[in-house]
Amino acid sequence: MRTQFTANLEYKNTDVSIFIAKKNIAATIYTVATGGTAIDTLPHVNTDSSGLLSFYVDTVDYDLDQLFDIKIGKVDISYNFILSNISIFNVKDYADTKQALDLKNAANGYTGRDADNDATTTTDVADYGGAFVSYIPPTGSDGALRIAIDTNATTPGKRLYAFANSAWNYATLT
């Protein structure tokens, strides 16, 4: 399923290149809602004569939590303007899909239960002040697992917490 991204920019008739966020890898986009040809060469599209930017990304190509960097200007030359870490997919639009429910539950710190009613991994996502300075896992029980994602712009990070021997222990994830 495709989701449209639109923006009115001051840059008219200007090249636009879309990348996977924080990487210099060209994204795959489309210019139409259904059908059409996938575009993964730079520049992907151009703004129109009024500065309108419009393109689509597809859930077949990306997970719902994928972020994008949108660079406006000539390829391989200093870009005029960059939109960083842009979320294009709206989870609400995909409410009936398992991927959307998993993402929504992860964002809310939901603890799932398996068929035996045993707790499964919980994910906590927030700005914890960078390097997890304000993250405190809740009271745990042996065998509990948590993934913590610090979304701080300066020092973001990911950790896997395991509760064992009456204490939380963690490993930093890359």
Order of alpha helices (4+ residues) and beta strands (2+ residues): beta-beta-beta-beta-beta-beta-alpha-beta-beta-beta-beta-beta
